[in-house]
Amino acid sequence: MTPESDVFDPTQSFGYSAAARADVPPLDEEAGPAALFQEINERRARIENAELLRHLRGL
């Protein structure tokens, strides 16, 4: 039997819940590859920063 804390709930993962809750505009598919790559990296950085803040607040 697995403790509840070890059970993964995909609705609690930050990427899923942030996309569901936040007003995240879709990627502009007409933009060039460099612009898309930059936008993806910026979104990834925002997610990582938010996860870090959540972790630090929990300490």
C-alpha positions as CSV (number, residue, x, y, z in Angstrom):
1,M,0.0,0.0,0.0
2,T,1.4,3.4,-1.0
3,P,1.1,6.4,1.3
4,E,-1.1,9.1,-0.1
5,S,1.9,11.5,-0.3
6,D,3.5,9.2,-2.8
7,V,0.5,9.0,-5.1
8,F,1.0,11.3,-8.1
9,D,-2.0,13.4,-9.0
10,P,-1.5,14.9,-12.5
11,T,-4.0,17.7,-11.7
12,Q,-1.7,18.9,-9.0
13,S,1.4,19.2,-11.2
14,F,2.3,22.8,-11.8
15,G,2.4,22.7,-15.5
16,Y,-1.2,21.3,-15.8
17,S,-2.7,23.5,-13.1
18,A,-1.0,26.7,-14.2
19,A,-2.2,26.2,-17.8
20,A,-5.7,25.5,-16.5
21,R,-5.8,28.5,-14.1
22,A,-3.7,31.2,-15.8
23,D,-4.4,33.2,-18.9
24,V,-1.7,31.6,-20.9
25,P,-1.9,32.7,-24.6
26,P,-1.2,30.0,-27.1
27,L,2.2,30.1,-28.9
28,D,2.2,32.1,-32.0
29,E,2.8,29.4,-34.6
30,E,3.5,32.0,-37.3
31,A,6.6,33.2,-35.4
32,G,9.9,32.0,-36.5
33,P,11.7,29.1,-34.8
34,A,14.0,31.4,-32.7
35,A,11.0,33.4,-31.4
36,L,9.2,30.2,-30.5
37,F,12.3,28.8,-28.8
38,Q,12.6,32.0,-26.8
39,E,9.0,32.0,-25.7
40,I,9.1,28.3,-24.7
41,N,12.3,29.0,-22.6
42,E,10.6,32.1,-21.0
43,R,7.5,30.0,-20.1
44,R,9.7,27.2,-18.7
45,A,11.6,29.7,-16.5
46,R,8.4,31.2,-15.2
47,I,7.1,27.7,-14.3
48,E,10.4,26.8,-12.6
49,N,10.4,30.1,-10.6
50,A,6.8,29.6,-9.5
51,E,7.7,26.0,-8.4
52,L,10.7,27.2,-6.4
53,L,8.6,29.9,-4.7
54,R,6.0,27.4,-3.8
55,H,8.7,25.1,-2.3
56,L,10.3,27.9,-0.4
57,R,6.9,29.0,1.1
58,G,6.4,25.5,2.2
59,L,9.6,25.5,4.3
